Amino acid sequence: MHLTLRNALLSFAFLTLAGIATAGEPKVELLWANGAPAAKGTEDKDKPTLTIYLPEKQANPTTAVVICPGGGYGFLAFDHEGHQIAKWLSSNGIAGIILKYRLPAEGYKHPVPLQDAQRAIRMVRTKAKDWNIDSARIGILGFSAGGHLASTAGTHFDSGNESAADPVDRASCRPDFMALIYPVVTFKEFTHTGSRNNLIGENADPALIDNLSNELQVTAKTPQTFLIHSNDDPHVPPENSINFYLALRKAKVPAEMHIYEKGGHGFGMGRPNTASMTWLSRMKEWMQDRGITNKK
């Protein structure tokens, strides 16, 4: 009898510990359960997803951030501009949700990546209650070309289609805030040519180039924005962030920008032995100051 009880207690303890061990593991959800629009096949590259890192359950709904990794619209830097950032966010009480968007280099040119980003925001807003997220505090964060995608989502949005059969399509795709980290913003002067050519081709219509030069698309309805760049970025000139900041300022949209002297490009959570290591703490302070997250 005692042995049976002991075994039962050990089994309970093992299951409890196993639950604790997996509680922080992310889950992955398809953006479209029955196949994405314009999909060219059924391989992994044809299936945009969200990888969801939720923080420990909190009394009040939390802030959420959709993360767009960079990679020049040719690949996704899913680790240092995805998983590492999402883990940091969730450890700080914020839902970190990584978007695996379809890539122009694999046949999905504009507007497909934007459609994936818009769907991601709609989906997080629709799932807000299930995931304990505040539907009015859903932002988007993008690195490099992912910053172009994020800034496009923040300047090209709608309030949803109330008559849509799919409840996700009824939700707004406007992010409540943006964080753009060494972003490609413009497709004109100072652009990253590889990102532009991958997304829209080498001989794109000038009107499309203007439309996707997001510093030209800022209005008073553009979400409040946090910007990070380094002065020595060899691939994406800091003018991308500077000109976007100036456009936000002109439109009277709240914005904060930090340009580090050193850091280069693609530094993820920060380049060791440079001040760029502080950008996450600066973003956290900005989010607190703006009321996006609670002060602790």
N, C-alpha and C positions, 0 to 999 in steps of 0.2 A: 504493500500500500504506500509506504513512504517512498519507495523507489519510483512508483508510478507518478506520485505527486512531484517528486524531484524532476523526473523526466519532462513532465508537463510544464513545470516552471522554466526549465532550461529551454524547452521549445518556444515558450512564450518570449523569453528573453532574446533568443536568437532572431525570432521574427521581428521583435521590436527594434533590435539593432539593425537588422536588414532594412527596415523601413526608414530608419534615420539615415542610413548610408545612402539610400536612393532618393531621399526626399528632395535633395538639391539637384538631381539629374534633370537635364532639360527634356522636354518632349517636342516632337516634330509634328507639325500639321501641314497638310497640303493647303495652298491658297484656294484651290478649286478641287473639291473632293471628286468630281466627276470628269476631271480633265480641264486644263487651262484653255482659254480661247486662243485660237491661232496656233495651238500646239502642232508641231511637225512630226511628233512621234510619241512614244510612251517610255522613253528612256529617262534616267534621272535628270538629264539636262533639260528635258521638256516639262518638268514638274516643279514650279516654284513653290517654296515652302517657307514656313516660319519655324525657327528653333527657339523655344520659349524657356527662358530662365526666370522663374518667378521667385521673389523673395519669400522669406518666412511669412506665414500668415500674420497680417496686421489687423488691428482693430478697425482702422479706416481704410478705404480703398487707396491704392498706391498709384504713383506716377508710372508711366510706361514709356519706353523708348524703342522705336523700330530702328534697327542698325543696318546700314547699307555698307558692306565692305567695299573697298576699292579694288583696283586691278585693271584700270584702263579700259573697261568694258570688254576685256579680253579674258579675264579670269577673276576669281573672287579670293581675296586675301582673308580666308574664313577664320584663321586662327587669331593672328595678332590684331586684326581689325573686326573680329567677330566674337569668337568664344571668349577671349580674354576681356574684352570690353563688357560683354553681357554678364560675365561672372562678377566683374567689379561692380556693375550697376546693381545686381541682385544682392550682393553683400552689403550694399548701402541702402537697401530697402526700396529699390526701384526695379521694376520688371524690365529685363533686357531681352529683346526679341529680335533675333537675327533674320534678316530677309535674304533668302537665296533667290535672287532674281534671274530671269533668263538673260542670256548674254548675246549681244550682237555678233560676237566672234563665232557663235554657234548657230547663227541664222536668225537671231531675234533682234532686228534693228528697231529703231524708234518707230512706233510708240510703245512697243511691248514692255521694255523695262519700266517705263513710267506706269503702265497699266498694272504691273505687278506691285509697284510701290503704293499706288493708290488703293489697290485691293488689300494690301497689308494693313494700311491705316484703317480702312473700313472694317476689316475683320477684327482687329484688336478692339475697335470701338463696339462692335457687335458682341464680342465675347467679354466685355468689360466686367459684367456682373459675375460671370463664371470664374474669371481669373482675379477677382478682387482688385480691379483697376478702376481708377476714376476716369470716366469717359471724356472729361473735359481737360485732362492732363496727359494727352498722348502726343509725344513728340517724335521727331525723326532725326537721326544722327548719321552723317555720312563722311567717309574718308575718300579723298582724291576723286576718282571718277564716281565713287559712291556718294561723294559730296555733291557732284553734279546732279546725280539722280535725286538726292535729298532736296537740293535747292530747286530742282524742277518740280518736285512734289509740293514744295512750299510756295510756288508761284503759279502752278497750274492745278487747280483743284475745283471741286464742286461740292454742293451740299447733299448730294445723293439723289436717287430717283425714288420718290415716294411710292410710285406705282409698280416698282420692280417686283417680280415674283420671288427673287432671291433676297432674303432679308439683309444680307451683307451689302447688297447694292443700294439699299435704302439709306445707308449711313453716309455721313460726310467723310470725304477723304482729305480734308484740310488738317494738317498737323497743328497742334496748339503751340508748338515751339520747334526750333531747329538748332542743331549743333553741327557746324560744318568744320571739319578738320582737314587742313591743307587741301581744300576743295578745288576741283575744277568747277568754275562757275560760268565762264564765258566761252563762246565758240568763235569769238572774233580775235582781236589782238590780245596777246597774253594767254591764249588757249594752250591746252595740251593737245597737240595735233593728233596723236594716236587715239586718244579717247574720242575726239570729234569724228575722225574718219571711221572708227569702229562703229559708232552709233548711227551716223547718218551718211557715211560715204564721203569720198574725196570731192565729188562734184555736186554737193547739195545745193538746193535752192537757197538763194540769199535770204529769202523770207523765213525759211526754216532755221537757218543759222541765227537770225535775229530772235526768233521765237524761243530758241533754246540757249540763248545768251541771257542767263537769268538775272543779271544786273539790270537788264532792260525791261524786265517783267515785274519789278517790285511795285507794289501799291500799298495803300494804307492798310489793306487786309492781309498783307504778308505776315506770317507769324514772327514773333520776337525771336531773335537769333543770337547765338554765341559762335564766335569765329576764332579759329586758331590757325596760324601759319608760321613758317620760319623764313627769315630774310634770305637764307642761303639755300632755299629749295631749288634744286637744279632742274626740276621737271615741270612743276606747276608754279609759275611766278606768284609772289604774294599779292600782286595787283588783282588777282582773282578775288581774294578776300577783301582787299582794300576798296575796290570799286563796288562790291556788293554792300559793304558797310556804308559807303557814301550814299548809295541808292536808298538804303534803309533809313539813314539819317534824314535824307531829303523828304522821304515819305512819312517821317515822324514815327517810325517803327522802333521800339526799344531794341537796342543791340549793344553787344560788348565784343571787343576784338582784342586779341593778344598776338603780337608778332614777336617771336623769339629771334634773337640774333643768330643762333645756331640750332640745328636740328635736322636740316636736310629735308628729305621727303620720306613718307612711309614709315614714320617712327612709332606708329601704334600708340602704346601707352606712354611713350616718351623715349627719347634718345638718352642712353646713360651718360652721365657727367655733363648734361646740358640742362638749362632751365626748362626745356620742354617736358621734363619729368613732372612738372607741376600742373600741367594743363587739366588733368582730371579733377584735382582739388579745386582749381579755379572754376571749372564748370559746375562742380557741386555747390560752391559758394554762390555762383550766379543763379543757379536754380533755386536755391534757398532765398536769395534776395528778391527774386521775381515771384516768389510764392508758388513756384512749380513743384517744389518739394517742401516738406516741413523742416523748419530749423531744429537741429538737435544739439 
